[in-house]
Amino acid sequence: MHKTMTPPDPGSSAQPDPRLECSWRGLVFKTPVVLLSGCVGFGEEYTRIEGFSLDQVGAVCLKGTTLLPRLGNAPHRLWETASGYLNAIGLQNPGVTTVVTEILPRLDFTETRYIANVSGSTLEEYAEVTRRFDDSRIDAIEINISCPNVKEGGVHFGNDPDMSARVVEACRARTRKPLIVKLSPNQTDIQTNARRCIEAGADALAVINTVTGMAIDRKRRVPLPSYGQGGLSGPAIKPIALLKVAEVAEVSRPLGIPIIGQGGICSAEDAIDFLLAGARFIGLGTGLFYDPLLPRRVNQGLCAYLDETHLDLKEITGALVRPGR
């Protein structure tokens, strides 16, 4: 298959430094780097990039999956903005049956961990898709209750702590696999939502999903993307994401619930900021479009920071000193 012509990174297939290894719920991850849902398809697409190796990531989160196939929203579904882009894909996917029976068997589970991403428009759909993944080789399951570009479900569940808890409870009852809940930044009190999700059975929290936004086509005087709004990602949302990670960490860390920090991470320095704010894992999404070989560069930068500070990953996680705290 044709490879994307990206300049090779010398030594990119080398195993990451053992100091980057971390574990969660009995799963061992080679590095804290996680490739985020929606940015790498179903995993196999990203392996076509010249110079990239799955050995450089701890886990791959697969594209959002619903019970039945979805075509997604009509174009335009992506729109570049200053320091980021808006997306309104609309959860295009082939449905859980195809993912479980055709896509998962093609993945090499010896290379990295794979996390399913469950989406739905009803409690019953969330529960059923989770059940289907529970009876598969998938390592963990992420619940997407915070998608801002679908008309039903999604962000409506994620912005209401009671509904969030109900979704988590329904999914928890259908699986024994580790359960991650992706939290929305588009809510009044993310700490309350995080607490309710943990009480309902979440084993980890992904913080944050995209920030709701809009652009405008001035000539046609219509909103962009064509859906009317989209999820803003990229460097522009990093300050928002860092604050939300720090806030959620106050709730989750005392309970031993890890955070996958995400939102605008485009360098090793960004990744270190999220670790200091309280994240245990680092989620790479839009940054991969700027630099497809970003995982290796993040790993290298993390090791350099550990050398410089003479600390380990656990010691820098949540090491942020907040005034008055």
Legacy VTK file of the C-alpha trace (Angstrom):
# vtk DataFile Version 3.0
C-alpha trace
ASCII
DATASET POLYDATA
POINTS 325 float
0.000 0.000 0.000
1.256 3.497 -0.857
2.989 5.270 2.025
2.562 8.945 2.809
5.830 10.617 1.863
6.855 12.042 5.218
10.608 12.442 5.821
11.718 9.471 7.910
12.760 10.042 11.500
16.015 8.187 12.187
15.497 5.421 14.702
11.712 5.916 14.725
11.099 2.194 15.133
13.235 1.969 18.266
11.543 0.942 21.474
10.754 3.899 23.762
12.688 4.487 26.966
11.548 2.061 29.728
11.094 5.049 32.044
8.024 6.011 30.013
6.222 2.751 30.754
3.028 3.144 32.769
0.157 0.907 33.822
-3.552 1.143 34.531
-6.126 -1.493 35.492
-3.659 -4.310 34.783
-2.726 -2.949 31.344
0.886 -1.977 30.618
1.515 0.926 28.223
4.905 1.473 26.571
4.497 5.243 26.864
1.833 7.630 28.218
1.085 8.788 24.647
-2.416 7.975 23.363
-3.528 8.648 19.773
-7.008 10.125 20.058
-10.274 8.984 18.561
-11.211 10.513 15.226
-7.646 11.494 14.349
-6.190 8.137 13.323
-9.220 6.328 11.893
-9.245 2.727 13.076
-5.504 2.583 13.662
-4.416 0.874 10.493
-4.641 4.098 8.456
-1.932 5.827 10.504
0.555 3.001 10.077
0.914 3.972 6.395
2.985 7.010 7.377
6.658 6.599 6.532
8.813 6.649 9.650
5.987 5.999 12.110
5.874 2.993 14.444
3.120 1.935 16.833
5.901 1.034 19.261
6.072 4.758 19.992
2.556 5.015 21.457
0.960 3.525 24.524
-2.491 3.190 23.002
-4.632 4.001 19.989
-8.209 5.127 20.526
-10.314 3.999 17.579
-12.820 6.139 15.714
-16.183 6.723 17.383
-18.474 3.735 16.789
-22.262 3.592 16.884
-24.668 0.663 16.775
-25.571 1.137 13.090
-23.484 2.629 10.275
-23.538 6.431 9.972
-22.719 8.588 6.953
-22.002 11.631 9.095
-22.755 15.250 8.308
-22.796 16.786 4.846
-19.682 18.722 3.680
-18.061 21.043 4.582
-17.156 19.096 7.719
-13.743 20.608 8.469
-12.734 24.243 8.631
-9.312 25.595 9.509
-9.186 28.413 12.045
-6.417 30.371 13.743
-4.290 27.829 15.651
-6.671 24.944 15.103
-9.685 23.730 13.188
-13.391 23.081 13.540
-14.762 19.641 12.763
-18.312 18.424 12.374
-17.809 14.926 11.007
-20.970 13.622 12.640
-19.626 10.255 13.809
-19.240 8.705 10.355
-18.459 5.019 10.943
-19.341 1.549 9.595
-21.196 0.410 12.735
-20.123 -1.828 15.585
-20.692 -5.138 13.759
-18.196 -4.239 11.034
-15.703 -2.855 13.535
-15.785 -5.972 15.725
-15.903 -8.610 12.983
-13.780 -7.036 10.240
-11.577 -4.253 11.602
-10.426 -5.532 15.004
-9.137 -8.860 13.581
-6.785 -6.890 11.298
-5.129 -5.016 14.178
-1.922 -6.257 15.783
-2.593 -6.202 19.527
1.051 -7.042 20.255
2.180 -3.614 18.978
0.119 -1.350 21.234
-3.111 -1.131 23.243
-6.374 -0.428 21.433
-9.269 1.482 22.964
-12.771 1.439 21.468
-14.769 4.672 21.374
-18.492 4.231 21.988
-21.019 6.795 20.812
-24.796 6.788 20.732
-28.022 8.742 20.772
-29.811 6.740 23.491
-28.846 4.957 26.696
-29.766 1.672 25.058
-27.440 2.303 22.118
-24.509 3.164 24.371
-25.130 0.025 26.400
-25.448 -2.284 23.397
-22.327 -0.991 21.620
-20.401 -1.366 24.890
-21.659 -4.960 25.225
-20.466 -5.760 21.707
-16.998 -4.436 22.464
-16.898 -6.282 25.780
-17.025 -9.522 23.798
-13.981 -8.575 21.700
-10.197 -8.261 21.976
-10.336 -4.536 22.646
-8.242 -3.484 25.677
-10.465 -0.719 27.039
-13.579 1.274 26.140
-13.992 5.045 25.958
-17.486 6.525 26.233
-18.013 9.636 24.142
-20.736 11.590 25.952
-19.492 14.970 24.775
-19.600 15.173 20.969
-20.668 18.676 19.882
-21.476 17.878 16.256
-24.382 15.445 16.315
-28.022 16.469 16.716
-28.995 13.782 19.200
-27.158 12.469 22.244
-23.528 13.512 22.409
-23.072 16.893 23.994
-26.560 16.798 25.569
-25.560 13.785 27.658
-22.136 15.201 28.474
-23.294 18.565 29.794
-25.787 17.126 32.294
-24.152 15.328 35.273
-27.254 13.199 35.866
-27.395 12.048 32.244
-23.644 11.498 32.182
-23.920 9.237 35.213
-26.791 7.309 33.653
-24.776 6.643 30.495
-21.780 5.470 32.509
-23.971 3.230 34.684
-25.580 1.666 31.598
-22.179 0.969 30.013
-20.596 -0.210 33.269
-23.316 -2.846 33.576
-22.373 -4.235 30.137
-18.610 -4.582 30.455
-15.814 -5.670 32.756
-13.223 -3.901 30.622
-11.624 -0.639 31.811
-13.988 2.251 31.131
-12.901 5.772 30.155
-15.316 8.698 30.030
-14.557 11.657 27.745
-15.662 14.892 29.414
-16.962 17.989 27.691
-15.487 21.437 28.345
-18.828 22.948 27.350
-20.441 22.645 30.763
-20.844 24.709 33.884
-19.205 22.451 36.465
-16.815 19.830 35.109
-15.787 18.734 38.606
-19.338 17.707 39.500
-19.647 15.799 36.235
-16.313 14.070 36.808
-17.341 13.056 40.325
-20.666 11.642 39.147
-18.989 9.661 36.355
-16.493 8.173 38.798
-19.279 7.205 41.195
-21.117 5.571 38.282
-18.140 3.362 37.422
-15.608 5.276 35.317
-12.043 3.934 35.620
-10.449 6.936 33.889
-11.413 10.330 32.471
-10.417 11.899 29.146
-10.173 15.672 29.560
-11.209 17.446 27.331
-13.233 16.942 24.192
-13.417 19.751 21.630
-14.787 23.222 22.417
-17.969 24.212 20.591
-17.359 26.933 18.016
-18.315 28.375 14.637
-16.754 30.127 11.669
-18.524 32.163 8.957
-18.356 32.180 5.172
-18.645 35.945 4.610
-19.423 35.683 0.893
-22.307 33.266 1.313
-23.166 34.536 4.839
-23.504 31.008 6.189
-21.947 29.286 9.203
-19.025 26.896 8.887
-18.835 23.962 9.098
-22.101 23.424 7.225
-23.637 21.707 10.252
-23.796 25.146 11.894
-21.230 24.510 14.578
-18.287 22.256 15.202
-15.745 21.126 17.716
-12.692 23.376 17.945
-9.386 21.577 18.512
-5.696 22.382 18.201
-3.331 24.796 19.984
-6.083 27.394 20.459
-7.802 25.306 23.146
-4.727 24.293 25.157
-5.224 26.886 27.945
-8.835 25.752 28.382
-7.825 22.099 28.443
-5.039 22.655 30.977
-7.422 24.400 33.381
-10.024 21.635 33.047
-7.398 18.931 33.643
-6.218 20.716 36.795
-9.802 21.081 38.025
-10.734 17.446 37.353
-7.481 16.220 38.929
-8.599 17.711 42.245
-11.516 15.279 42.170
-9.963 12.250 40.489
-6.448 11.971 41.913
-7.506 11.298 45.543
-9.607 8.425 44.183
-6.809 7.005 42.025
-8.659 7.739 38.775
-6.206 8.742 36.001
-6.739 11.449 33.406
-5.911 11.339 29.712
-5.001 14.990 29.162
-5.796 16.291 25.706
-6.428 19.527 23.886
-3.833 21.315 21.766
-0.782 19.177 22.525
1.692 19.789 19.701
5.066 19.388 21.418
6.849 17.676 24.281
6.587 20.938 26.222
2.800 20.858 25.851
2.757 17.253 27.061
4.817 18.135 30.140
2.371 20.919 30.974
-0.500 18.435 30.999
1.390 15.985 33.189
2.153 18.746 35.673
-1.527 19.767 35.657
-2.525 16.262 36.706
-2.818 14.060 33.607
-1.236 10.605 33.698
-1.606 10.000 29.943
-1.088 12.367 27.000
-3.629 12.469 24.169
-2.446 13.519 20.695
-5.036 14.541 18.126
-4.901 17.631 15.937
-1.156 17.886 16.634
-0.689 14.777 14.493
-1.861 16.747 11.446
0.866 19.310 12.068
3.502 16.624 12.699
2.690 12.956 11.971
5.827 11.890 13.859
4.837 13.817 16.988
4.614 10.720 19.270
8.343 10.022 19.003
9.223 13.674 19.567
7.013 13.794 22.653
8.668 10.655 24.040
12.116 12.134 23.460
11.141 15.420 25.094
9.660 13.677 28.116
12.876 11.718 28.638
14.929 14.896 28.348
12.743 16.540 31.009
13.148 13.535 33.313
16.920 13.770 32.852
16.868 17.487 33.570
14.725 17.260 36.712
16.002 13.891 37.989
12.368 12.858 38.518
10.184 10.067 37.176
6.764 10.228 35.512
4.864 9.654 38.751
6.731 12.472 40.455
5.914 15.059 37.798
2.274 13.990 37.415
0.163 16.549 39.250
3.239 18.395 40.518
1.737 21.779 39.658
1.849 24.176 42.590
-1.405 26.184 42.581
-1.482 29.400 44.643
-3.799 29.208 47.623
-4.256 25.438 47.311
LINES 1 326
325 0 1 2 3 4 5 6 7 8 9 10 11 12 13 14 15 16 17 18 19 20 21 22 23 24 25 26 27 28 29 30 31 32 33 34 35 36 37 38 39 40 41 42 43 44 45 46 47 48 49 50 51 52 53 54 55 56 57 58 59 60 61 62 63 64 65 66 67 68 69 70 71 72 73 74 75 76 77 78 79 80 81 82 83 84 85 86 87 88 89 90 91 92 93 94 95 96 97 98 99 100 101 102 103 104 105 106 107 108 109 110 111 112 113 114 115 116 117 118 119 120 121 122 123 124 125 126 127 128 129 130 131 132 133 134 135 136 137 138 139 140 141 142 143 144 145 146 147 148 149 150 151 152 153 154 155 156 157 158 159 160 161 162 163 164 165 166 167 168 169 170 171 172 173 174 175 176 177 178 179 180 181 182 183 184 185 186 187 188 189 190 191 192 193 194 195 196 197 198 199 200 201 202 203 204 205 206 207 208 209 210 211 212 213 214 215 216 217 218 219 220 221 222 223 224 225 226 227 228 229 230 231 232 233 234 235 236 237 238 239 240 241 242 243 244 245 246 247 248 249 250 251 252 253 254 255 256 257 258 259 260 261 262 263 264 265 266 267 268 269 270 271 272 273 274 275 276 277 278 279 280 281 282 283 284 285 286 287 288 289 290 291 292 293 294 295 296 297 298 299 300 301 302 303 304 305 306 307 308 309 310 311 312 313 314 315 316 317 318 319 320 321 322 323 324
